[in-house]
Every structure is written in structure tokens, then in C-alpha cells.
Amino acid sequence: MAGYVRVSRDDMRRLAKHLKISVADFEKRHVVEVTNQGEKRIKEGFKTCQFLTEDHRCGVYEARPHDCRGYVCWNQPDETVYGYAVFLQTGVTKLREHEK
């Protein structure tokens, strides 16, 4: 699900190298928190994934995290998955405003 992508140390190294930044910079810019289980996750708060390009493609595909590698993608125009990801990334405050 959008916003809940775990990243391992290997994922962070691979992504940092792909983005041409240090692992420490990657962690500062792109990692939101450590969960109660000690897992790190990619930052939330974006319309969908922060690495998704305008044409809804993965901008870090070659270096994508392990969680994303297991995600089944279709190579056909389907706005359903994208729309659902947008909904999941919408903050509670915005959803409550929209409800009104």
C-alpha cells in the first residue's frame, strides 16, 4: 500500500546510489520513521509514492525497495490502482474536510 513501504539497509544503499546521494542523506530525505518492530518506512504525505513520475511510472524502478519488487504491476492504463493510492495518501484532516 502507498505510504507503507518498508526499506531495509540494502534497499537504502541501493536507492541512495541510484539517486546519487549518501545513505545518510537518503534516510533524512526519504525515511519517515522506525516502526515499533524496528522497520524503517518510506515517507508518507505525498499524493502517492514520492518516487512516482507524472506518467504514473516508478522513477527508481531499477533500485526499488524489496516491498515494491513483490508488487504486481500491469502495463496497461488502469487508473484504479493509482486512484486508490491517491486515496490512501490523503491525510485524515483532508478526508474529514472533504466529508463536510
KABELWO-V674913 format. One record per helix or strand. SS is the DSSP state (2 for helix, 1 for strand). FROM is the first residue (numbers start at 1). TO is the last residue. If there is no record, write none. Layout:
BEGIN
SS:FROM:TO  SS:FROM:TO
END
This chain:
BEGIN
1:6:7  2:9:19  2:23:30  1:31:34  1:40:42  1:52:52  1:58:58  2:61:63  2:66:69  2:79:89  2:92:99
END
